[in-house]
Amino acid sequence: MKTKERESFWIRVKKDWKRNRSLYLMVLPVILFYVLFHYKPMYGALIAFQDYNPRLGFSGSEWVGFDQFNRFFTSPYFGRLVKNTLLLSVYGILFGFPAPIILALLLNELRAKRFKKTVQTITYLPHFISLVVVTGIIKDFTQSTGLINDIIVMFGGERSSLIQNPALYRTIYIVSDIWQGIGWGSIIYLSALSGVDQQLYEAASIDGAGRWKQLIHVTLPGIAPTIVIMLIMRMGQLLGTGYEKTILLYNEATYETADVIASYIYRVGILERNWSYSTAIGLFNSVINLALLIVTNKISKRVSETSLW
Amino acid sequence: MIKRNNKIKKGALLMAAVVAAAGIATGCGNKDNGGAAPESQTTAQADASGKTETAAPDTAFSYPVAEGGTLSYWVELNANAAANYTSLNDTEFGKKLQENTGITIEFQHPAVGQVAEQFNLLLSNRTLPDIIEYSWLTYAGGPQKAIEDGVVLPLNDVIDSYCPNLKAYLEANPDVDKMIKTDDGTYYCFPFIRGGEKLKTSTGLMLRGDWLEELGMEVPTTMDEWHDVLTAFKEEKGAAAPFTYWYGSQGLTDNNPFAYAYGAPRNFYIGDDGSVHYGAVEDGYREYLQTMNRWMSEGLIDVDLATLTNDQVSAKITNGTAGASFGWCGSSLGTWTGAGRTTEEDFTLVPAPYPSVEKGTKPEFGQKDNDFVNMGCAVITTSCENVELAARLLDYAYGEEGHMLFNFGIEGVSYTMESGEPIYTDLILKNPDLSITHAMSGYIRANYNGPFVQDEAYADQYYTLDEQKEALAVWSDTNADKHIIPPVTPTVDESKEQAQIMNEINTYRDEMTLKFILGNKSFDEWDDYVETIKGMSLDRVLEIQNAALERYQER
């Protein structure tokens, strides 16, 4: 039975190949790209189980089993790193994820075209500023002589270095993330909004629904699949807080709340050249992320019938 | 001709035998050696000497090399040189070096700022450049490991046969000789050497001389005097952040003068008992932190300390937001004075000595380099086919002629001899288009590093301000020599273990240090802090360090 199916599959491919030869040729570079740049490098993840030495190479380095993983799990910083990484992601989802949706919904309700365009452009812009510049601005603003302190002083507060305060680090990180990403993130929702059937709005208003009711009963269900897909993808990055922003923004005084797995990899692995150790941590990270992605996808499939695959 | 060739072959065989013996000896000394590595070295060595064209021992050799030849040479292009040149080949220095030695050099430069990354990429290549210049003590596992990994060629025989200049220098300077070999006596590099006391100290405290004068105060020498001066700067001169410095610079923070005042550097040092200590868990360090915490709450120290960039520090010093700092003789004291004078005519920065707690005592600690500095250190790799040529090229720098070229450049162009002393010309010192360091970088390497002996006369002329000349004298007047750890080489396993432990300890120390200073942690928790660090196996690291130090002393 199975072999038969398989045969028929190959026969179908063959037929299809004859018919759409040019299409296959067009997709070939993409497949090659993935093989070369995404699948072949996975071979390098092997060094997580080795004591890798660049001179000896993949084949010559000593195999050490799970030593590198054990080292990470028993590190005094393990608990803190996981906690910081998770918390930043959770806050990011809690506050950062709804932000572009709300912006998109607000923009959608706007009738003045010109105003809408202006707001959109202004909110997009920060996305195009390099992260290095953005963090530079954040640091300037949050230092004791910065703009935010000027405002605090205006209301009778005292000057202090906000970026050196571990209690404020997450807030600064998330708020600046939202500021930078809100406009760009709203694009996908705006396009989903434009796909909502206009007849539904008419029907709703005939039934006596005001704008708020329309929003709840027509607009939101209309873009729900998009929201769910975006959320699933976001869940897959729960432990994936990037190192770039962290290493640009943190300092020794804020390690307590700022140090995440990725920045730890950067410090210990890249700066101190522990290739195997950092690969092991990275691999651990990816496995957890993949698991989270699958679980979220499953849940979503059950609950809302929307899923990635 | 045939006869001669035979002789060479015999010589080569003999040499191979010697090296093999040395290799076996090494293997016995180090259990984890495996035995494979020394073998491969031997073959490489025999191979190389087999291909050498001239007869081995020195018989009236002179530069330029008669047959010439080409060598590949991997070296970081220093930022000062990179400002105007894309390769050392383009510099007058590079051209002259090749002309004088008769050897063609193919320089390979890693991208600026990516030296460490590119160095590792380089190692994964099967064939290496003939010569690699790098900070070899930082090679993962140390220089001994670099030899075992089959990267670096042991140089004992090479130095004996082809390097009369370096050999003579090492014989005359047994201290340096001790520093540049591994514990088992293997030479591995052509070192960068600070050729004088003034070259070994480059950082220290500085403060506004014009303010001091105005306030009628003396240059502070003790912690109490510093407190008074900083308070006066704050109250009388309106400095919002009286003391500031580039905290993020590891080189500076490792040598923090206020920590030194309490006899507790944050890193390893040699104590009065002659053994290695870790300063950051000692009582002196606590006193230092308490003082900093008090000064911080009194507003004497920049509250943004942890996040400052060097540019921000420069701005604060030059615009009067801060009145005192800690930095380098050239890029801080010199640069800031120049910048400050463009807005304020009387702007002066004067150097202050490393402070002490008791008045009138000579400071115990201060920043000081070893003679052999872990940078610009050249090795010949196992891929090098013409070892003699590479050795001749590198040895050139330690001879009379090479010394002048590396330190002063070309006579009549970049320097002239005046009553027996080399003096830089106006092309270097008063170049209308280039700063001194940029102008120097076209002709010499003394303003950064490389495999040669740096000449003290360079510093005397490079530092043009009187304050700078004074700074070198004031800052270097400490007992630091007793406390700095020489370039010890832990074994491969030891250095791996140490790196793992220290990585955790240093992260914790750095974090807690700032918390104590900023007042986020109370000093009641000091004992916990010390216990935590001890719990991270600090004792094991001290054991490793002390063992390495002992082996070093027995070299």
HADDOCK unambig.tbl for C-alpha pairs under 7 A between the chains (distance, minus, plus):
assign (segid A and resid 54 and name CA) (segid B and resid 120 and name CA) 6.58 0.50 0.50
assign (segid A and resid 54 and name CA) (segid B and resid 123 and name CA) 6.12 0.50 0.50
assign (segid A and resid 54 and name CA) (segid B and resid 124 and name CA) 4.97 0.50 0.50
assign (segid A and resid 55 and name CA) (segid B and resid 123 and name CA) 5.24 0.50 0.50
assign (segid A and resid 55 and name CA) (segid B and resid 124 and name CA) 4.88 0.50 0.50
assign (segid A and resid 55 and name CA) (segid B and resid 149 and name CA) 6.64 0.50 0.50
assign (segid A and resid 57 and name CA) (segid B and resid 124 and name CA) 6.56 0.50 0.50
assign (segid A and resid 143 and name CA) (segid B and resid 304 and name CA) 6.26 0.50 0.50
assign (segid A and resid 144 and name CA) (segid B and resid 304 and name CA) 6.41 0.50 0.50
assign (segid A and resid 161 and name CA) (segid B and resid 303 and name CA) 6.48 0.50 0.50
assign (segid A and resid 161 and name CA) (segid B and resid 304 and name CA) 5.74 0.50 0.50
assign (segid A and resid 251 and name CA) (segid B and resid 306 and name CA) 6.52 0.50 0.50
assign (segid A and resid 251 and name CA) (segid B and resid 307 and name CA) 6.61 0.50 0.50
assign (segid A and resid 252 and name CA) (segid B and resid 510 and name CA) 6.00 0.50 0.50
assign (segid A and resid 252 and name CA) (segid B and resid 511 and name CA) 4.81 0.50 0.50
assign (segid A and resid 252 and name CA) (segid B and resid 514 and name CA) 6.88 0.50 0.50
assign (segid A and resid 253 and name CA) (segid B and resid 511 and name CA) 5.44 0.50 0.50
assign (segid A and resid 253 and name CA) (segid B and resid 514 and name CA) 5.52 0.50 0.50
assign (segid A and resid 253 and name CA) (segid B and resid 515 and name CA) 6.13 0.50 0.50
assign (segid A and resid 255 and name CA) (segid B and resid 511 and name CA) 6.63 0.50 0.50
